[in-house]
């Protein structure tokens, strides 16, 4: 399942702010949005907005009031006007850039990033979902693990919640990405999945735990009275 289809995923990965010029160049062409060349990234907004520029597919250079090296000018065949600056909020999805939205000041953009970011250790790492998302067999397996000391190597610990039929799971070494698991355990996510199957973990539980851990969930509670999670398989007909 791709990252975008994982129902446990909330927020965005790799949030950042990009300062872009909105460039007009032909009356019948839409604005082009490009970053300043690194050599001019220090210029304040007042020396950029409503100034003449040259640009290529990768960057722009302000020419009005600035000395542009000939070798850089030669890379920019197009001429235009930097009408204004926008501060684009960007993220990453499956290793590719994703445009989230624009603001007109760096301060506003960074506030958007702060509010969108799900920072590790603060919130959105504990979930309560319906136990119908795992089979009855998986529920029994999890309950049995909760009644004993969960053996090592699972990278999760099952526990019971007093005075409730719910069973919880503490996920360890998340997120269960190849990069993180290689760093922590020296294995890939697929190798961990195969280890879980070899240890007898039911497939429905393997699937839910790996989706949750991939989204950096740390606490997952299964309760018959909890709501279902849209996009996650249901087994309530078993």
N, C-alpha and C positions, 0 to 999 in steps of 0.2 A: 504493500500500500504506500502511495506517495505521501510525502510530508503534508501536502495540501489537503489530502483526503483523510488524514488521521484525526478522528473526532476528539482526541485529547489535546490537540494542539490549540493553543490560544496565543494571541499576540503575534509578534513578528520576531524573526531572527536577524541578527546583524544590523540593527538599526543604526543609521548614520545620517548626517546632514551634509548636503552638497550645495555649494553656492554656485548658482547658474545665472548666466546672462540670457535675457530674453531679447533676441536679436531680430530686427526687421531689416530686410534687404531688397525685397521686391514687393510692389504694391499688391500683386495677386498671389503672394506666397505666405503661408502661415509662419508665425514666429519660430525661430530655431532656438533651442535651449542648449547652451554649452558652458562648460567650466572655463574659467580663465586659465591660461598657461601658468604653470607653477612659478615661472619667473615674475608674474604679476599678481600672484595670489595675495600679496600683502596690500594691494591698493585698497583704500577705503571706498565705500559705496559712492561717495561724492565725486570720486575721480573715475568712476566707471559708468554710472547711469547717464544716459543721454549723450554719450561720447561715441565718436566714430571708432570702428574696429575692423579688423580683418579676422577671418576664421576659416577653419577647415572642418573635416568631419569629427576631429578629436578635441579641439580646443579653440579658444578665441584670444585675441590680443588687442588691447586698447592702443590705438595709434595716436589719438588726439592727446597731445601733451606728454606723450611717452616716447622714449627711444626704443624702437624695436630692432633687434639684431637682424641683419639681412638674411641670415640662414633660416630664421624663424619666419620672417615675412614671406620668404619664398615658398614655405609650406602652406600658406594661407591664400588660396586663389580668390576667395569671396570677400566682398566688402559690405558693411552694414552699419547700423546704429544699435548700440546697446540701450534699448528702451528703458529697461529696469532690471533689477536683480530679484531673483526668487531663491528662497532657501528650501530645497527639496528634501523631504523626509524619505529616505530610501531604506529598503530592507533586502534580505536575501531569501530566496526560495529555491531549493534544489541547486544551490550553487550559482544561481542567476540573479541579477539585480531586479528588484521589484519596486516600482514607484508607488509610494503610499499617499503622498499629497504634498502640497506646496504652502509655504507661508512667505511673508514679505519682510521678516526679520530673523536674524540668527537666534535671538532670544526666544521668539515664538516657536521656532522649529525645534529647539532643544527642549522646550517645555512639552511639546507634542511627543518627542522621543521619550522623555522621562515618564509621561503618563501611559504611553503604550508599552514600555518595557516591563516585562515580568521578571523582576530581578530575583536571582537565586537566593533562597533563604528567607524571602519575605512573604509571598502569598502565591496562590494559584498552584500549589504543589500537592494539595490534598483534595481527593475526590471521593464522593460517595455515589455509587451507581447501583442500579438494580442487579440483583444476583441472577436475573434472567439472562444476563450477558455471558454466563458460563453454564455448562451443562450440570445436571444434578450430580453426575459422577465427579466433575471438577469441584463442585461445592463440597462434596464429601471428602475429596482428597485434601482440599484446603483446610477443612475443619480438623482433619486428622493431623495435618502438619502443625496447626495451631495448638494442638493438645500435647505436642512433644516439642523438644528443642529442634527446630528446623535444622537439618543437616547442613554442613558447610558446602559451599560450591554452588548454591542455588542463586546467590545474589539477591535473595529476598527472604524476609522472615514473616511468617503468618502469625496472627495473634487474634484472640477472641476479645470481644467487647462485653464487659460484664452487664448482666441483666438485659442482654439483647441477642437475638439470633445472628446478628451481623458478624462477619469475619473480615478482618483487615489484613493488609499486606504492606510491609515496609520494604520499599525497593532500594537497593544498594547500588552504588557506583553509577548512578544515572548521569547523563543520558546514555542509553545503550546504543551508541553509535560505534562504528568501527574504530574511529579515532580515539574516543574516550576509553573504550574497552581494551584496545591495544595498549594504551598508556597505563591503565589500572591493573588489568588482569592478563595482558598478553594474548588476548583472543579477539576474534571478530564477533559481530552481532549474530551472524549465522552459526558460528561455532557454539555460542552460548545457547542459541535456540536448539541446536542438536543435543547439547548436554542436558537441557531440560527434558527433551523428549526421551533421552536415554535413561533419565532418572524417573520416568513414569509420569511426568506432569501431563495431564490431559491437554489435548490440542487446543480446546477452547480457552483454557486458562493461559496457555503459552501465548496465544494470539493477543489476548487482552493485556497481559503483563508487558509484552514487548512493545505494543503500541503506546501504553502509558509511559513506560520507561524511556522510549524514544523521545517523548514530549517532555522529559525531565520531571515527570510526576514522582513524588517520593512516598506519599501515603495514598492507598487505594482501599476503600471500604466497599464490600459487597453486602447489600441489604435488600431483602425482598420488597421492602416498603419504599425504597429509594426510587427516584425517577429513572427512566431509561435514557441512555445517551444516544441522541440521533446519530446515525451513521455506523453504529456498532451492532454487530450481529446479535440477534435475540434467539434464545433457546427455550422460551417459555412454553413451547408446545410439547416438550419432552416429559 
